[in-house]
């Protein structure tokens, strides 16, 4: 059962109104768990999990600047391209494998999700919901969406596989992936009514089979 955020997360040094996604992720991870964060950026999420849950965290990051930032702040990090797969990690070697707001930038989406399920007992995937109403409005007005969760212009975006919540639900069904829990948030608030229209960020806790 997921741990409650209130009991397990020390929020003293984090603004969770802005990073409610961190709090939700923490609520899905056990105290002292072994965690792998793919596309970990500067290691902020791993630092948060380490300080609040005493996790044993490892990150994977391709970008040179982010990799250096991880080194400087003491985050355990491996510099590699996720598109090459996770063959260097043994089966079920982590309690949780996380892919936070990186799914849409992956070329080999199916492969990386399957590899995550191989390496972790559970996985957490979060992504910007392309079906969010503000995105739909921008498209209706003739422009590609630009927002906090989709901050790039069409010509410089790393995003190659944008999807909606409905799309990802179907993906899980087609690939026989069990959705343990799903949360959808907008501006730090959980959305339960019409999440595919009103939700900005989708968050999934998954397992194989």
C-alpha positions as CSV (number, residue, x, y, z in Angstrom):
1,X,0.0,0.0,0.0
2,X,1.3,3.5,-0.8
3,X,2.7,5.4,2.1
4,X,0.8,8.6,3.0
5,X,2.5,11.8,2.1
6,X,1.7,13.3,5.5
7,X,3.5,10.5,7.4
8,X,6.6,10.1,5.2
9,X,7.5,13.3,3.6
10,X,9.4,16.1,5.3
11,X,8.4,19.2,3.3
12,X,10.5,21.7,5.2
13,X,12.8,22.6,2.4
14,X,10.5,22.2,-0.6
15,X,7.6,24.2,-2.0
16,X,5.1,21.4,-2.6
17,X,2.4,23.8,-4.0
18,X,4.8,24.0,-6.9
19,X,6.1,20.4,-6.8
20,X,3.1,18.5,-5.8
21,X,4.2,15.9,-8.2
22,X,7.2,15.2,-5.9
23,X,4.9,14.7,-3.0
24,X,2.8,12.2,-4.9
25,X,5.8,10.3,-6.1
26,X,7.1,10.1,-2.5
27,X,3.7,8.8,-1.4
28,X,4.2,5.9,-3.8
29,X,7.7,4.9,-2.6
30,X,8.6,3.0,0.6
31,X,10.9,4.3,3.2
32,X,14.5,3.3,2.5
33,X,13.7,2.0,-1.0
34,X,16.2,1.6,-3.8
35,X,15.2,4.1,-6.6
36,X,16.4,4.6,-10.1
37,X,15.4,8.0,-11.7
38,X,15.7,8.0,-15.5
39,X,16.4,11.4,-17.1
40,X,17.0,12.7,-13.6
41,X,17.9,16.3,-14.6
42,X,19.9,18.0,-11.9
43,X,19.0,15.4,-9.3
44,X,16.4,17.5,-7.4
45,X,13.8,14.7,-7.2
46,X,16.4,12.2,-5.9
47,X,17.6,14.7,-3.3
48,X,14.0,15.2,-2.2
49,X,13.4,11.4,-1.9
50,X,16.7,11.0,0.0
51,X,15.9,13.7,2.5
52,X,12.3,12.7,3.1
53,X,12.4,8.9,2.8
54,X,16.1,8.0,3.1
55,X,16.0,6.3,-0.3
56,X,19.1,4.9,-1.9
57,X,18.8,6.8,-5.2
58,X,20.6,6.5,-8.5
59,X,20.1,8.7,-11.5
60,X,20.6,8.4,-15.3
61,X,21.2,11.6,-17.2
62,X,22.5,12.3,-20.7
63,X,22.8,16.1,-20.6
64,X,26.3,17.3,-19.6
65,X,25.2,20.3,-17.6
66,X,22.6,18.3,-15.6
67,X,25.1,15.4,-15.1
68,X,27.7,17.9,-13.7
69,X,25.0,19.4,-11.4
70,X,24.3,16.0,-10.0
71,X,27.9,15.4,-9.3
72,X,28.3,18.7,-7.6
73,X,25.2,18.2,-5.3
74,X,26.2,14.6,-4.4
75,X,23.7,12.7,-6.4
76,X,24.7,9.3,-7.6
77,X,24.4,9.6,-11.4
78,X,25.4,7.6,-14.5
79,X,25.8,9.5,-17.8
80,X,24.1,7.6,-20.6
81,X,21.5,7.8,-23.3
82,X,18.2,6.2,-22.3
83,X,17.5,5.4,-25.9
84,X,20.3,2.8,-25.7
85,X,18.2,0.8,-23.1
86,X,18.9,-0.3,-19.6
87,X,20.9,-3.5,-20.3
88,X,23.5,-2.5,-17.6
89,X,20.9,-3.0,-14.9
90,X,19.8,-6.4,-13.6
91,X,16.2,-7.7,-13.5
92,X,14.2,-6.4,-10.5
93,X,17.3,-4.6,-9.1
94,X,15.3,-1.5,-7.9
95,X,12.2,-1.2,-5.9
96,X,11.0,1.7,-8.0
97,X,12.1,3.1,-11.4
98,X,10.9,6.6,-12.2
99,X,10.5,8.4,-15.6
100,X,9.3,11.9,-14.7
101,X,8.2,14.2,-17.5
102,X,10.5,12.5,-19.9
103,X,8.3,9.9,-21.6
104,X,7.3,12.4,-24.3
105,X,10.9,12.9,-25.3
106,X,11.6,9.2,-25.9
107,X,11.8,7.8,-29.4
108,X,11.5,4.2,-28.3
109,X,8.6,4.6,-25.9
110,X,7.6,0.9,-25.7
111,X,11.1,-0.3,-25.2
112,X,11.9,2.1,-22.3
113,X,8.7,1.3,-20.5
114,X,9.3,-2.5,-20.9
115,X,12.9,-2.0,-19.7
116,X,11.7,-0.1,-16.6
117,X,9.3,-2.9,-15.8
118,X,12.1,-5.4,-16.1
119,X,14.5,-3.4,-13.8
120,X,12.0,-2.3,-11.2
121,X,9.4,-4.0,-9.0
122,X,7.2,-1.0,-9.7
123,X,7.6,2.0,-12.0
124,X,6.3,5.6,-11.9
125,X,5.7,7.5,-15.2
126,X,4.6,11.1,-15.4
127,X,4.0,13.2,-18.5
128,X,2.2,16.4,-19.6
129,X,-1.3,15.6,-20.8
130,X,-1.6,16.7,-24.4
131,X,-5.4,16.5,-24.0
132,X,-5.5,19.3,-21.4
133,X,-8.0,21.9,-22.4
134,X,-5.5,24.8,-22.7
135,X,-3.5,22.7,-25.1
136,X,-6.6,22.0,-27.1
137,X,-7.4,25.7,-27.2
138,X,-4.0,26.6,-28.6
139,X,-4.4,24.0,-31.3
140,X,-7.9,25.3,-32.1
141,X,-6.4,28.8,-32.5
142,X,-3.8,27.4,-34.9
143,X,-0.7,27.1,-32.8
144,X,1.2,24.3,-31.1
145,X,0.8,24.4,-27.3
146,X,3.3,26.2,-25.2
147,X,3.0,26.0,-21.4
148,X,4.8,25.2,-18.1
149,X,4.8,21.5,-18.9
150,X,5.3,22.0,-22.6
151,X,7.7,25.0,-22.6
152,X,9.3,24.6,-26.0
153,X,8.4,26.1,-29.4
154,X,7.6,23.6,-32.2
155,X,11.0,24.1,-33.8
156,X,13.2,23.4,-30.8
157,X,11.2,20.9,-28.8
158,X,12.7,17.6,-27.7
159,X,9.2,16.1,-27.4
160,X,8.5,13.5,-30.1
161,X,5.6,11.4,-28.6
162,X,3.1,13.6,-27.0
163,X,0.0,11.7,-25.7
164,X,-3.2,12.1,-23.8
165,X,-4.3,10.3,-20.6
166,X,-6.7,8.3,-22.7
167,X,-3.8,7.3,-25.0
168,X,-1.6,6.1,-22.1
169,X,-4.5,4.2,-20.5
170,X,-4.9,2.3,-23.8
171,X,-1.1,1.8,-24.0
172,X,-1.1,0.1,-20.6
173,X,-4.1,-2.1,-21.6
174,X,-2.5,-3.1,-24.9
175,X,0.8,-4.0,-23.2
176,X,-0.8,-5.8,-20.2
177,X,0.6,-3.2,-17.7
178,X,-1.3,-2.9,-14.4
179,X,-2.1,0.6,-13.3
180,X,-1.8,0.4,-9.5
181,X,-2.7,4.1,-9.1
182,X,-3.2,7.1,-11.2
183,X,-3.3,10.8,-10.2
184,X,-3.8,13.8,-12.4
185,X,-2.9,17.3,-11.3
186,X,-3.2,20.9,-12.5
187,X,-1.3,23.7,-10.8
188,X,-0.7,21.4,-7.8
189,X,-4.4,20.5,-7.4
190,X,-5.6,16.9,-7.9
191,X,-8.2,16.6,-10.7
192,X,-10.8,13.8,-10.4
193,X,-13.5,15.2,-12.8
194,X,-12.8,14.8,-16.5
195,X,-9.1,14.4,-16.0
196,X,-8.3,14.0,-19.7
197,X,-9.7,17.5,-20.3
198,X,-8.9,19.3,-17.1
199,X,-5.7,17.6,-16.0
200,X,-2.3,19.1,-17.0
201,X,0.1,16.5,-15.6
202,X,-0.6,12.7,-15.5
203,X,1.1,10.5,-13.0
204,X,1.0,6.7,-13.0
205,X,2.2,4.0,-10.6
206,X,2.6,0.7,-12.6
207,X,3.7,-2.9,-12.5
208,X,4.1,-5.7,-14.9
209,X,1.2,-8.0,-15.6
